[in-house]
């Protein structure tokens, strides 16, 4: 049965202290196994070669929370009482560690600052509502107290969208949606499911899978991101080539938002029904998608779901170079195959992947064997330029067989070769490991981060080439070494997303200044070569300085008018998406 605001779920939600949470200083929960570098025989030599860093020389240490000087909460007695009345005493937490966890996301700048004790404006309380009524009561109390409200899902955001503005004098509430984590209803005829916004990816998928369904949305942050967070940032997943970006998956939603000035109540509900299509003026659903908490708190959504496919496999391919892989991806995207996943790594990312193998059989490592290496050499391939690709197939046995045949033909037309599904199975098993590698590198003084963009097919080679050049020039000018790699991650008929990862060999106290130089160079390159500011990570404060270049001054004017019109008091996650700041540096950037 569909649950509405005056009809709480019959399933009792967990208490706030039972909600899953990440550790304060890095990715994942306390107790998660760290990156096992000692089981990666090739990785130390690889890091030494590309960064000049001995990654085994520095012992790993867990940061000590007691060393932090956490600002005291300024939550007033009146607001505290209202919050307790709304959600219960167990679900209003002013403990220091939980407040610090909710101060930031998990971007590299976030982790550097929190480990150095640069805590910024820590929220005064973490509130855990259990249903839409409670969310509405919390927002009513917050607006009456002129407090700041920041929605919080799994804490995986990397664009500074979860933190309060520096110097904020008002009370700040972080609204953790983790108690609202249920699949409430499945409409089998329409193939849509009503899902609460606080559901983490694995918990949601487990509930859907039990009934034979899948959402098909698997971002890299899947383990620590939520349905509401996906909607609020316009997320995309590794299988979005088949299932669609979250903007296509989201069919309807419910959001608690401020009521117009003068209304008897301070809040109202936005309710968008899951209709297949409509012509009802400017699309309000699109306004909520990507709004990052600036319009309200999303409480539940109707999402497109699909029956679990009877056959699923991931095939691996090699190309002689990245340009050949990009051309093959373009041809696949223009065909009628529509794979669930289409990924092509450039030469640097391919080397990185090879170096991360757990055995050292050949130059092409755990993804292949010496026979394939000999075949590449016989073809005259430069092994320093080879690129690996993964293509995922789902559906009936007949469809998968046809799709693999069509893709193999395209791959061969670009000089590539199929190396089977063994490497694809391995990739599938390890696809959520990258944040742990990032944290390991940060532990030894190597900041690493990501930036992703989308362009038409006609500019994919250009933006890749020029962005690599720009990043390299930036770290050379900063007097340090660095490394940048990339993969094509999402494909469309008109173009594709390319996802860049870069690392900087700078363990100095000023390394965030170097980071800013490289990050600015990457984002500037996106703007100069026809890309977007972000494809699926969102804007936050980190990317907002480039918004006028991305969507024009007119676009920024429309967005600002929307936010100011809905939230004239700037109570809802202020400063995100549009704000005044220096290009390349968020307003929360600090040199250590």
Number of C-alpha atoms within 10 A of each C-alpha: 9 13 16 13 16 9 11 15 18 9 8 11 17 16 18 23 14 11 17 12 19 19 16 24 24 27 23 22 14 12 7 11 9 13 17 12 16 11 12 16 15 20 21 17 15 19 18 12 11 16 19 14 19 14 22 11 8 10 8 11 8 9 15 9 16 8 10 17 11 18 15 13 16 14 17 11 9 10 18 18 14 17 25 16 15 24 22 18 15 12 23 24 19 19 13 19 15 18 23 24 21 27 26 31 24 24 22 20 24 23 22 23 20 21 19 14 15 17 19 22 20 26 31 25 25 26 27 30 30 28 26 26 18 19 25 24 19 26 28 23 22 23 18 11 15 16 22 25 26 27 27 32 26 28 27 24 24 24 27 27 27 26 29 25 20 13 8 15 11 14 20 27 28 26 23 24 30 27 24 25 25 22 21 19 15 21 13 12 6 13 15 23 27 24 25 30 29 28 26 26 22 15 15 20 19 14 16 23 14 9 12 12 21 21 23 24 24 21 22 17 23 19 16 23 24 28 28 30 28 30 26 26 24 25 24 26 23 23 23 25 22 21 24 21 23 26 20 14 21 24 21 20 24 23 24 23 24 26 16 15 12 7 10 8 11 19 21 17 18 18 14 15 13 18 10 8 7 7 6 7 6 8 10 11 19 14 13 23 21 24 23 30 27 26 24 28 31 29 26 28 28 26 23 24 23 18 16 17 14 9 14 14 18 23 21 23 25 26 28 23 22 26 17 20 27 24 19 24 28 21 17 25 21 15 15 10 18 20 25 22 21 25 23 29 28 25 22 20 20 24 23 18 18 24 23 22 19 17 14 16 13 15 17 22 20 19 25 20 15 13 10 17 17 12 12 20 12 9 11 10 16 11 16 13 15 23 25 30 27 23 22 25 25 21 18 13 14 9 14 19 14 13 22 20 13 15 21 18 15 19 23 14 14 19 15 24 21 19 18 16 18 16 20 21 16 14 17 14 10 10 14 15 13 13 20 18 17 21 23 21 19 20 21 20 20 21 26 24 18 18 22 23 25 26 22 15 19 14 16 24 14 13 23 24 12 16 22 20 15 20 23 20 16 23 22 13 13 15 12 16 18 23 19 20 20 24 25 25 25 28 26 20 14 12 19 24 24 24 21 22 16 21 23 24 25 24 14 12 12 12 21 24 18 22 25 19 19 26 25 21 21 28 25 19 22 25 17 14 16 18 23 20 27 22 22 22 23 26 26 28 28 25 27 27 25 25 21 15 15 18 13 11 12 10 14 19 13 11 16 14 13 15 18 15 13 18 21 14 14 18 21 27 27 27 19 25 27 21 17 11 17 11 18 23 21 21 19 18 19 15 12 14
